[in-house]
Amino acid sequence: MEYTPQRPKVSSNENRQPPAVALSIAGSDSSAGAGIQADLKAFHAHHIYGLTAITGIVAETPLLVNSWKAVSPELLYNQLECLLKAYPIKAIKTGLLFNADLIEVIVKILSRHPDIPLIIDPVGAASSGTDFVDTAFQESLKRDLFPLATLITPNLQEAQSLSNHSTSSLTTLATELAHTYQTNVLVKGGHSKRDQNARDVLSTPGGQTEEFILPRITGPDYHGTGCTLSAAITARLALGSPMITAIKDAKQFLHDSIKSGHTWGDIHALNTFRNS
Ligand code: PXL
């Protein structure tokens, strides 16, 4: 029989496109369910190559925050500078930013990159209740960073505190914030237990709204749902999805991650493992 040489089965690098790149600017959560670790897991599940600029370190579990420390503004500056020079970054998200000095650094660098979509998750507290930030931080976030945003993703409590409005209408809050900051705002109702559904509302700066609804999954409160949703939106935008599709798909990703969550005794975590 004639011998036909077989091509090796190993995948070759020749025709392979490198993955799209996204950057997370956020804090480290030692329990890895929220923060920069959650962002990397969500990026990875979407086949995005995730870069990180770490703003600080939190010693915690999903049940309690032990302590935390922010990095110096110089160290954050250097992380951002070298990454933005070297990689073709397609989308950026921010999470926990700790203080106004770090916001100043981010604004200085990101204002040189107006073409990269910026998703701001305005995190101020841990799901276990600890406040990480103060009033000066909130003011700087609103005044300096929000003008650079492509999308801001507050939960209901964050939206109420950003707008000084006590209403629990997601639509009113999203519309008002989108108008004030002239950007897209997605207000997440996920934490409101009264609703049978997990409802989020997006408003464009012009006041057009879109609702995203999936059935609420009863069970434990997962740590890191906000980070995971905004990272999944960032991943989809990095892959080129339009905003509404990106949010819809990211919400489904979070829903699946909650539905198949992990449990070790009284500790729960989202499941971001995917088969493919
Ligand atoms: O879930 C919000 C959050 C974001 N980022 C970091 C955190 C937390 C909550 O604890 O630690 C680093």
Residues whose N, C-alpha, C, O or C-beta is under 5 A from the ligand:
A	BS01	PXL	G27 S28 D29 A34 G35 V58 G95 L96 V123 A125 A126 S127 G224
